[in-house]
Amino acid sequence: MANLRPSYSDYQPTNPSDAPSPAGVGGVCMMQTKWRDEQHPSLIHSISSFLADNLFKLNFVPIGPNFIFNCGGLSVAFLFLTKWDCNISSSIFSRVQKLKGQFAHFYVIVTLPTQEQNDSFTRSYFKYGMELGKPTFVPVQDLEMGFEKIVRIAHSRGVCKRQGVIAKINAEREQSVLVMDQFVKVVTSIPGVNNHDANTLYAAIGSIQAISQASKSLILEKTDLSAEKADTITRFFRDPNYYLSAKLN
């Protein structure tokens, strides 16, 4: 096995300002003792060196999954299937289902170096009724890539945990922008209504449902729209001759 790259730079956030301080890099890695004993010593040595270089503390413990990483206060569990054997696929997927119910953040890394193994895995995946993304399976071509994927996922989830508030705000902001874009697109499909009118209606009246229920007098009272536009809007939501002729941009 090739040596794992002893560089943590691959796992840093894209924006340098988002990167944790050096003291916060790394975390704790718990490796299952049974899994360790089943691997070639060179693999364990490479993993141990890689983790040490990247400021991870490694502990060997009798746990259910093969690995549990704790980064930034978030625990992420992994199965690392270094060899795919279709003859024991039933027990593999049974174990996956059991661990999925025990860990909120759980991933399965499976080494599939050949097309034949990939096809075999795919058949077994659907044979045993796995649901896409629950948990996430990550196919890799070799052991080096597999463990790097594990560290990448664990670190990324830890960064998200540390930046939880910021991430939540950003996600809500993005969702708000998306909702507003869709709102404007729908409202400007009303004949004669432009972007300014749509924004005015949103600020003064609210949702599309609220606008659809608003009277002409209420629109005139709450906005600077003309009487003609207010009439068009109220008729649009009540007269099929209007709403069936509208076209989304």
Backbone torsions as a table, in degrees:
resi	resn	phi	psi	omega
1	MET	NA	134.1	176.9
2	ALA	-67.8	151.6	179.1
3	ASN	-66.5	139.0	175.1
4	LEU	-67.9	142.7	-178.8
5	ARG	-64.0	125.5	-179.3
6	PRO	-86.6	39.5	-179.1
7	SER	-121.7	129.6	-179.3
8	TYR	-88.6	-6.5	-173.2
9	SER	-61.8	-28.0	-179.7
10	ASP	-64.2	-20.7	-173.5
11	TYR	-107.0	8.1	178.4
12	GLN	-79.2	150.8	175.3
13	PRO	-59.2	151.9	-179.3
14	THR	-60.4	-42.7	179.7
15	ASN	-86.9	116.4	-178.0
16	PRO	-56.2	-30.0	-179.3
17	SER	-68.6	-18.1	179.7
18	ASP	-89.1	-7.0	-174.9
19	ALA	-71.8	141.9	177.5
20	PRO	-71.6	161.1	176.6
21	SER	-67.3	158.0	180.0
22	PRO	-53.0	-34.5	-179.1
23	ALA	-67.8	-21.6	-178.0
24	GLY	-96.1	-5.0	180.0
25	VAL	-70.8	148.3	178.0
26	GLY	87.4	-149.9	-177.0
27	GLY	158.5	-148.0	-179.5
28	VAL	-120.0	135.1	175.6
29	CYS	-118.8	124.6	174.1
30	MET	-106.4	121.8	179.7
31	MET	-106.8	133.9	179.0
32	GLN	-65.4	128.7	-178.4
33	THR	-62.5	-37.3	179.5
34	LYS	-63.8	-43.4	178.8
35	TRP	-64.0	-42.6	178.4
36	ARG	-56.9	-44.9	-175.9
37	ASP	-68.6	-19.0	-179.4
38	GLU	-88.6	-9.9	-175.1
39	GLN	-98.2	162.1	175.5
40	HIS	-69.6	139.0	-178.5
41	PRO	-54.9	-31.3	-179.6
42	SER	-65.4	-33.9	178.0
43	LEU	-67.4	-45.2	-179.9
44	ILE	-63.8	-39.2	178.8
45	HIS	-63.2	-44.8	-179.8
46	SER	-63.2	-42.8	179.0
47	ILE	-63.7	-44.5	-179.1
48	SER	-61.6	-42.8	-179.9
49	SER	-67.0	-41.8	-179.8
50	PHE	-61.7	-44.7	-179.5
51	LEU	-65.9	-41.3	179.5
52	ALA	-64.0	-41.6	179.0
53	ASP	-62.8	-27.7	-177.3
54	ASN	-105.5	21.1	171.0
55	LEU	66.3	31.2	172.9
56	PHE	-99.4	135.6	174.8
57	LYS	-89.4	127.0	-176.8
58	LEU	-104.7	127.7	175.5
59	ASN	-123.7	142.4	175.8
60	PHE	-103.4	118.4	-174.5
61	VAL	-140.0	154.8	178.9
62	PRO	-83.4	76.8	-177.5
63	ILE	-104.9	169.9	-179.9
64	GLY	-72.4	-55.3	177.6
65	PRO	-76.2	170.5	179.1
66	ASN	-73.9	-33.3	179.8
67	PHE	-141.5	146.2	165.2
68	ILE	-131.6	121.2	176.3
69	PHE	-104.1	140.4	171.7
70	ASN	-121.7	111.2	179.5
71	CYS	-127.7	123.0	178.1
72	GLY	63.9	26.1	177.9
73	GLY	86.9	5.2	-179.8
74	LEU	-114.3	129.5	178.7
75	SER	-95.1	131.6	179.2
76	VAL	-128.3	126.0	-176.7
77	ALA	-103.0	149.3	-178.3
78	PHE	-139.6	143.0	159.2
79	LEU	-102.7	133.1	178.4
80	PHE	-118.5	97.9	-178.8
81	LEU	-87.3	99.3	-175.3
82	THR	-77.5	-19.1	177.2
83	LYS	-139.0	129.1	178.0
84	TRP	-92.1	124.8	179.2
85	ASP	-129.6	108.8	-176.8
86	CYS	-65.1	-19.6	-178.3
87	ASN	-71.1	-19.0	179.1
88	ILE	-119.0	20.8	-176.9
89	SER	-61.4	-32.3	-179.8
90	SER	-61.8	-46.2	-179.4
91	SER	-69.4	-33.0	178.6
92	ILE	-62.7	-50.8	-176.5
93	PHE	-72.1	-28.4	174.4
94	SER	-65.0	-40.2	178.2
95	ARG	-67.2	-39.4	178.1
96	VAL	-59.9	-46.4	-179.5
97	GLN	-61.7	-39.1	180.0
98	LYS	-66.0	-47.2	-178.1
99	LEU	-69.4	-31.7	178.8
100	LYS	-58.0	-35.0	180.0
101	GLY	-79.6	-11.3	-176.8
102	GLN	-99.7	-21.7	-175.0
103	PHE	-127.5	130.0	179.2
104	ALA	-69.2	-31.8	-179.6
105	HIS	-121.0	103.0	-171.2
106	PHE	-140.9	132.1	-178.8
107	TYR	-132.8	151.8	176.9
108	VAL	-120.4	118.2	176.9
109	ILE	-100.4	123.7	-177.0
110	VAL	-126.6	128.2	-177.9
111	THR	-86.1	118.9	-178.3
112	LEU	-132.2	81.7	-174.5
113	PRO	-74.6	-17.6	-177.3
114	THR	-122.1	158.5	177.7
115	GLN	-64.8	-35.2	179.1
116	GLU	-62.2	-43.7	178.2
117	GLN	-67.4	-37.7	178.7
118	ASN	-62.8	-43.8	178.9
119	ASP	-64.5	-40.9	179.5
120	SER	-62.9	-43.6	179.2
121	PHE	-62.9	-44.6	-178.6
122	THR	-60.2	-43.3	178.5
123	ARG	-61.8	-43.8	-179.2
124	SER	-67.2	-37.8	-179.1
125	TYR	-56.4	-47.3	-178.5
126	PHE	-80.9	-28.0	178.2
127	LYS	-60.6	-39.2	-177.2
128	TYR	-94.9	16.5	169.4
129	GLY	64.7	36.6	178.0
130	MET	-71.5	143.8	178.8
131	GLU	-96.8	128.7	-176.3
132	LEU	-54.0	126.5	177.5
133	GLY	81.3	2.6	-177.2
134	LYS	-135.3	81.1	-1.4
135	PRO	-85.7	-179.2	177.0
136	THR	-82.7	126.2	173.3
137	PHE	-98.2	135.5	179.9
138	VAL	-120.6	101.8	177.9
139	PRO	-77.3	137.5	178.4
140	VAL	-133.9	164.1	-176.6
141	GLN	-94.2	-22.2	-179.1
142	ASP	-150.8	171.1	-175.5
143	LEU	-66.2	-38.8	-179.9
144	GLU	-59.8	-49.2	178.9
145	MET	-61.8	-37.7	-178.3
146	GLY	-62.4	-47.6	-178.5
147	PHE	-71.3	-34.4	176.3
148	GLU	-63.2	-36.1	176.0
149	LYS	-63.0	-40.7	179.5
150	ILE	-59.8	-49.3	-178.6
151	VAL	-65.1	-40.6	179.7
152	ARG	-60.0	-46.5	-178.8
153	ILE	-65.2	-46.9	-178.5
154	ALA	-61.1	-44.4	-179.4
155	HIS	-65.8	-43.0	-179.3
156	SER	-61.5	-42.1	178.5
157	ARG	-66.2	-35.1	177.6
158	GLY	-66.2	-40.7	177.5
159	VAL	-62.0	-42.9	178.9
160	CYS	-62.8	-36.8	178.5
161	LYS	-65.4	-46.1	-179.2
162	ARG	-63.8	-32.8	-177.9
163	GLN	-104.1	28.7	-173.2
164	GLY	-53.9	-45.6	-177.4
165	VAL	-65.3	-46.0	-179.7
166	ILE	-63.9	-43.2	-179.5
167	ALA	-62.0	-40.6	179.8
168	LYS	-64.8	-42.9	179.0
169	ILE	-62.7	-45.0	180.0
170	ASN	-62.8	-41.0	179.5
171	ALA	-64.3	-41.9	178.8
172	GLU	-66.3	-36.7	178.2
173	ARG	-65.5	-43.8	179.1
174	GLU	-63.1	-40.7	178.6
175	GLN	-65.2	-38.6	179.4
176	SER	-63.7	-41.9	178.8
177	VAL	-64.0	-42.5	179.8
178	LEU	-62.2	-44.9	179.5
179	VAL	-62.6	-42.4	-179.5
180	MET	-65.0	-40.2	177.9
181	ASP	-60.1	-43.9	179.3
182	GLN	-66.9	-37.9	178.3
183	PHE	-60.5	-49.5	-179.5
184	VAL	-61.0	-41.7	-178.9
185	LYS	-61.8	-41.9	-179.2
186	VAL	-69.5	-47.8	-175.2
187	VAL	-67.9	-37.3	179.6
188	THR	-74.7	-5.1	172.6
189	SER	-75.8	-12.5	175.0
190	ILE	-72.8	129.2	-177.6
191	PRO	-53.0	126.7	175.6
192	GLY	87.2	-4.6	-177.9
193	VAL	-97.1	126.5	-178.1
194	ASN	-107.1	-176.5	-177.5
195	ASN	-60.7	-41.1	178.9
196	HIS	-61.5	-43.4	179.3
197	ASP	-62.0	-42.1	-178.9
198	ALA	-62.6	-44.9	179.3
199	ASN	-64.8	-37.7	178.2
200	THR	-64.7	-43.9	178.8
201	LEU	-63.4	-39.6	-180.0
202	TYR	-63.6	-43.4	-177.8
203	ALA	-71.1	-35.8	-173.4
204	ALA	-93.9	-36.8	-174.5
205	ILE	-105.6	-45.9	179.4
206	GLY	118.5	-136.9	-174.0
207	SER	-68.1	168.8	177.2
208	ILE	-61.7	-37.7	177.9
209	GLN	-61.7	-42.3	179.6
210	ALA	-65.7	-39.3	178.9
211	ILE	-65.7	-39.8	-178.9
212	SER	-64.2	-24.5	-179.1
213	GLN	-97.8	-5.6	-177.2
214	ALA	-76.4	144.7	177.4
215	SER	-85.7	164.6	177.7
216	LYS	-59.8	-42.0	-178.5
217	SER	-65.2	-37.2	179.4
218	LEU	-67.3	-40.7	178.6
219	ILE	-62.6	-42.4	178.9
220	LEU	-66.2	-34.7	-178.6
221	GLU	-72.5	-38.6	-172.5
222	LYS	-92.4	-18.1	-175.0
223	THR	-128.8	176.7	176.3
224	ASP	-100.9	17.3	179.2
225	LEU	-69.2	150.8	179.2
226	SER	-72.3	163.1	178.3
227	ALA	-61.7	-35.9	-179.7
228	GLU	-63.7	-43.9	179.6
229	LYS	-68.5	-39.2	178.5
230	ALA	-61.9	-39.5	178.3
231	ASP	-65.9	-42.6	179.6
232	THR	-61.7	-42.0	-178.5
233	ILE	-64.5	-46.3	-178.5
234	THR	-66.7	-37.0	178.6
235	ARG	-70.9	-32.2	-179.1
236	PHE	-58.7	-41.5	-176.5
237	PHE	-86.0	-2.0	-178.0
238	ARG	-123.5	-20.0	-175.0
239	ASP	-113.3	115.0	-179.8
240	PRO	-55.9	-28.3	180.0
241	ASN	-64.1	-22.5	177.5
242	TYR	-90.4	-56.6	-171.2
243	TYR	-72.9	-19.9	175.4
244	LEU	-80.5	-13.9	-179.7
245	SER	-97.6	-6.7	-177.3
246	ALA	-70.6	148.8	179.9
247	LYS	-129.2	127.6	174.9
248	LEU	-74.7	138.3	178.1
249	ASN	-68.9	NA	NA
